[in-house]
Amino acid sequence: MGQMVSDDKFEEQAARVGGIIKNGREILFQAFNWESNKDNWWSKLEDKVTDLAESGFTSAWLPPPTQSLSRDGYLPQNLYCLDSCYGSLSELKSLLHKMNEHNLRAMADVVINHRIGTTQGSNGKYNRYDGIPISWDEHAVTSCSGGKGNKSTGDNFDGVPNIDHTQEFVRKDIIEWLIWLRRSVGFQDFRFDFTKGYAAKFVKEYIEESKPLFAVGEYWDSCEYSPPDSGLNYNQDNHRQRIINWIDSTGGLCAAFDFTTKGILQEAVKGELWRLRDPEGKPPGVMGWWPSRSVTFIENHDTGSTQGHWPFPSDHIMEGYAYILTHPGIPTVFYDHFYDQEPSLHDEIAKLMQIRKCQDIHSRSSVKILEARSDLYSAIIDEKLCMKIGDGPWCPSEPEWRLAASGDRYAVWHK
């Protein structure tokens, strides 16, 4: 599909089946990190619900709730067992009840690309699911991961049975489980894990049938780098186009994490802020082409936390939030930055969130980039908010702009 995308053809369908909140005024919270499974997490989060709601978050992405071979939840086995390392089913339901009371939606981390078997199949691999609900046999597992199903429709997740979503019985069981999560457990939103592992058309079907209020997919693709120093290329259009194509293949029903924006932003804040304006004068990530489906973030449990696979520079975190919380797209705040950062960034982030809400900045807001050079980036959003990041001195010249927030290498003004 082409670069620029109009929301018009998707909105009616999205409103009918769920998947996208139409008003675009979402702020998401990733409510865990890689070490959260070592704590009594559901109870710990319940104590923070009031603060999260008062800060302005609309949805909290929780870690995978199902019984899993790994403590983190990303190697699920019995999908209907919600006693996990994060807490018991009763503790989870108590958390979800309090979230619902505070109008904070619960987002389930949906891990359906792979599933750990209970019994050895004919080839000696654990790719049968005997003795537990959703008792599939080897035909539910792709042929490229040791099963008797069809070839995978996406990338292989090595070392474990990958689920064959082309099988009608598989999709039926997954849909029933997703509806159970929505209607019986109390989740309202879905985050689809490792969506490169299976075709986007299946995500579309799962959303159409289970009707989450909001859905976002993890389509994590590698940015493009060049030798000899493996520097990040300025032009990442191919990267963001691949994410755009994935969103389009879900019928526009599923947003996607804007890995393009993260990759560019975390290099830009190191003194290369010129990266934040593409050749057409737009933001260079998915945000610049399809902002209402762009879920922006600067860190998550994989890229940061104790895994640190692709970390945002720790001394530039507030510049990152000053960018995503003032710009279009659907911004996400990471647990560690809101609660575990020293010195505390909680109040600075919450203040930027409040400014976003008061100035009615939303996922489709317009951006006019004023400066984008090595030490300075500045922009006006919806003619209502003005911001800058970087070491370079700058402030708007018009007297009607009033300083609303400022900190280390960032400032925000409004009229």
ChimeraX attribute file (.defattr): number of C-alpha atoms within 10 A of each C-alpha:
attribute: neighborCount
match mode: 1-to-1
recipient: residues
	/A:1	10
	/A:2	8
	/A:3	14
	/A:4	12
	/A:5	15
	/A:6	10
	/A:7	15
	/A:8	8
	/A:9	11
	/A:10	14
	/A:11	16
	/A:12	12
	/A:13	16
	/A:14	23
	/A:15	15
	/A:16	11
	/A:17	17
	/A:18	23
	/A:19	28
	/A:20	27
	/A:21	17
	/A:22	16
	/A:23	10
	/A:24	18
	/A:25	21
	/A:26	21
	/A:27	24
	/A:28	23
	/A:29	23
	/A:30	21
	/A:31	26
	/A:32	21
	/A:33	20
	/A:34	17
	/A:35	14
	/A:36	18
	/A:37	19
	/A:38	12
	/A:39	12
	/A:40	14
	/A:41	22
	/A:42	26
	/A:43	16
	/A:44	14
	/A:45	18
	/A:46	17
	/A:47	12
	/A:48	14
	/A:49	22
	/A:50	16
	/A:51	11
	/A:52	21
	/A:53	18
	/A:54	13
	/A:55	18
	/A:56	19
	/A:57	23
	/A:58	18
	/A:59	24
	/A:60	25
	/A:61	21
	/A:62	23
	/A:63	25
	/A:64	25
	/A:65	27
	/A:66	25
	/A:67	22
	/A:68	22
	/A:69	16
	/A:70	14
	/A:71	18
	/A:72	22
	/A:73	20
	/A:74	23
	/A:75	22
	/A:76	24
	/A:77	22
	/A:78	22
	/A:79	21
	/A:80	15
	/A:81	16
	/A:82	21
	/A:83	17
	/A:84	20
	/A:85	22
	/A:86	28
	/A:87	19
	/A:88	18
	/A:89	17
	/A:90	12
	/A:91	18
	/A:92	22
	/A:93	17
	/A:94	15
	/A:95	23
	/A:96	24
	/A:97	17
	/A:98	15
	/A:99	23
	/A:100	16
	/A:101	13
	/A:102	16
	/A:103	15
	/A:104	23
	/A:105	23
	/A:106	24
	/A:107	29
	/A:108	24
	/A:109	22
	/A:110	23
	/A:111	20
	/A:112	21
	/A:113	27
	/A:114	25
	/A:115	25
	/A:116	21
	/A:117	26
	/A:118	17
	/A:119	15
	/A:120	15
	/A:121	17
	/A:122	13
	/A:123	11
	/A:124	9
	/A:125	17
	/A:126	19
	/A:127	30
	/A:128	23
	/A:129	22
	/A:130	14
	/A:131	11
	/A:132	14
	/A:133	13
	/A:134	17
	/A:135	14
	/A:136	18
	/A:137	18
	/A:138	24
	/A:139	19
	/A:140	27
	/A:141	30
	/A:142	25
	/A:143	18
	/A:144	18
	/A:145	22
	/A:146	21
	/A:147	25
	/A:148	19
	/A:149	21
	/A:150	17
	/A:151	18
	/A:152	21
	/A:153	17
	/A:154	14
	/A:155	15
	/A:156	21
	/A:157	16
	/A:158	10
	/A:159	9
	/A:160	19
	/A:161	27
	/A:162	29
	/A:163	32
	/A:164	30
	/A:165	27
	/A:166	18
	/A:167	15
	/A:168	11
	/A:169	15
	/A:170	17
	/A:171	18
	/A:172	14
	/A:173	15
	/A:174	18
	/A:175	18
	/A:176	14
	/A:177	17
	/A:178	24
	/A:179	21
	/A:180	15
	/A:181	20
	/A:182	21
	/A:183	12
	/A:184	11
	/A:185	16
	/A:186	21
	/A:187	24
	/A:188	24
	/A:189	26
	/A:190	27
	/A:191	25
	/A:192	20
	/A:193	20
	/A:194	20
	/A:195	23
	/A:196	19
	/A:197	21
	/A:198	21
	/A:199	18
	/A:200	23
	/A:201	16
	/A:202	17
	/A:203	23
	/A:204	20
	/A:205	16
	/A:206	21
	/A:207	26
	/A:208	20
	/A:209	16
	/A:210	23
	/A:211	24
	/A:212	26
	/A:213	21
	/A:214	23
	/A:215	24
	/A:216	25
	/A:217	26
	/A:218	18
	/A:219	23
	/A:220	17
	/A:221	13
	/A:222	10
	/A:223	18
	/A:224	17
	/A:225	14
	/A:226	10
	/A:227	8
	/A:228	6
	/A:229	7
	/A:230	9
	/A:231	11
	/A:232	17
	/A:233	14
	/A:234	18
	/A:235	17
	/A:236	20
	/A:237	18
	/A:238	13
	/A:239	18
	/A:240	25
	/A:241	19
	/A:242	15
	/A:243	25
	/A:244	26
	/A:245	16
	/A:246	22
	/A:247	25
	/A:248	20
	/A:249	18
	/A:250	22
	/A:251	19
	/A:252	23
	/A:253	29
	/A:254	28
	/A:255	29
	/A:256	27
	/A:257	24
	/A:258	28
	/A:259	26
	/A:260	26
	/A:261	24
	/A:262	22
	/A:263	20
	/A:264	22
	/A:265	24
	/A:266	23
	/A:267	17
	/A:268	23
	/A:269	27
	/A:270	14
	/A:271	16
	/A:272	20
	/A:273	23
	/A:274	17
	/A:275	23
	/A:276	28
	/A:277	20
	/A:278	17
	/A:279	11
	/A:280	8
	/A:281	14
	/A:282	16
	/A:283	21
	/A:284	23
	/A:285	29
	/A:286	30
	/A:287	25
	/A:288	26
	/A:289	21
	/A:290	22
	/A:291	26
	/A:292	28
	/A:293	29
	/A:294	30
	/A:295	27
	/A:296	30
	/A:297	26
	/A:298	27
	/A:299	26
	/A:300	24
	/A:301	22
	/A:302	14
	/A:303	14
	/A:304	20
	/A:305	19
	/A:306	12
	/A:307	14
	/A:308	14
	/A:309	12
	/A:310	14
	/A:311	19
	/A:312	21
	/A:313	15
	/A:314	11
	/A:315	10
	/A:316	17
	/A:317	19
	/A:318	22
	/A:319	20
	/A:320	21
	/A:321	23
	/A:322	24
	/A:323	25
	/A:324	24
	/A:325	26
	/A:326	26
	/A:327	29
	/A:328	29
	/A:329	31
	/A:330	27
	/A:331	27
	/A:332	25
	/A:333	25
	/A:334	22
	/A:335	20
	/A:336	21
	/A:337	21
	/A:338	20
	/A:339	14
	/A:340	12
	/A:341	13
	/A:342	10
	/A:343	7
	/A:344	13
	/A:345	17
	/A:346	17
	/A:347	12
	/A:348	17
	/A:349	19
	/A:350	19
	/A:351	17
	/A:352	23
	/A:353	22
	/A:354	16
	/A:355	19
	/A:356	19
	/A:357	17
	/A:358	10
	/A:359	16
	/A:360	14
	/A:361	23
	/A:362	25
	/A:363	24
	/A:364	22
	/A:365	17
	/A:366	17
	/A:367	20
	/A:368	15
	/A:369	18
	/A:370	16
	/A:371	17
	/A:372	22
	/A:373	17
	/A:374	18
	/A:375	19
	/A:376	24
	/A:377	27
	/A:378	25
	/A:379	22
	/A:380	21
	/A:381	21
	/A:382	18
	/A:383	14
	/A:384	13
	/A:385	24
	/A:386	26
	/A:387	27
	/A:388	27
	/A:389	28
	/A:390	25
	/A:391	15
	/A:392	15
	/A:393	11
	/A:394	16
	/A:395	16
	/A:396	18
	/A:397	7
	/A:398	8
	/A:399	7
	/A:400	10
	/A:401	16
	/A:402	15
	/A:403	16
	/A:404	16
	/A:405	16
	/A:406	18
	/A:407	12
	/A:408	13
	/A:409	18
	/A:410	25
	/A:411	20
	/A:412	26
	/A:413	20
	/A:414	19
	/A:415	14
